[in-house]
Amino acid sequence: MSPTNLPDCINTKLKRYFKQLNGEQAFGVHKMVMQESESITLKFVLDMVEQNQSEAAKILGMNRGTLKKKIELYKL
């Protein structure tokens, strides 16, 4: 059965990630998780509002300028 809430999903994915490392040392995990989750969230919301940046910024709780910078950063 797959997890249905966000913390459980993240936990499952992290367990899989560390298992796939097969004993190799992990580096920068926090930054990786934050960047990937942010870019996925931004893309999801932008798609949901048909790329309307003003509406997406409201939903995300950030100003439009910050959203524009993140869109450029993640090449969305």
Secondary structure as GFF3:
##gff-version 3
##sequence-region A 1 76
A	DSSP	alpha_helix	6	21	.	.	.	ID=ss1
A	DSSP	alpha_helix	29	48	.	.	.	ID=ss2
A	DSSP	alpha_helix	53	60	.	.	.	ID=ss3
A	DSSP	alpha_helix	64	73	.	.	.	ID=ss4
###
